[in-house]
Amino acid sequence: MADNEIYLLDTNIFIQAKKQYYAFDLAPAFWENLLKFSQIGRLYSIDKIKEELLRGKDDLSQWVKEEFANGFRSTDDDDVIGCYREVIEWVYRQPQYSANAKAVFSEVADGWLIAVAKAENHTIVTHETFDPNIKTKVKIPNVCRGFDIKLIDTFEMLRRLKVKFT
């Protein structure tokens, strides 16, 4: 855990925060800290996740458009695209996953998030947990383990960033 560690946020970080423990009306400081740390380059997400969040047509998608629009980076980078290819090839070589799980994984943002983390040596922030026996979904932590990519949840990220809600 370095003071210059950079965090990549998964879709579920935004959605679960909004729906549960950090709703906009209950914990505006959470959202203010996401903005603050994004502006100083300590955290961000990717364009593919922005696309997923904008499908929501709710206060979260409005916040993404109006407040956090600059908190998403493009995945259109040669290193990222190369890493994405490696991630997809790795997933398709894993016999535990169903063909449908592999196909779905190749259509969602997860593989791109992992590719950016791999290319940039960043830490992924997600609420997904490792499951060695899952067959019906390719989970981010399972793939991260295959590539030795660092992974934490929201609460650990906030601790590492020394965020305090007072």
Buried (B, 14 or more C-beta within 10 A) or exposed (E): EEEEBBBBBBBBBBBBBBEEEBBBEEBEBBBEBBBBBBEEEBBBBBBBBBEBBEEBEEEBBEBBEEBBEEBBBEBEBEEBEEBBEBBBEBBBEBEEBEEEBBEBBBEBBBBBBBBBBBBBEBBBBBBBEEEEEBEEBBBBBBBBEBBEBBBBBBEBBBEBBEBEEE
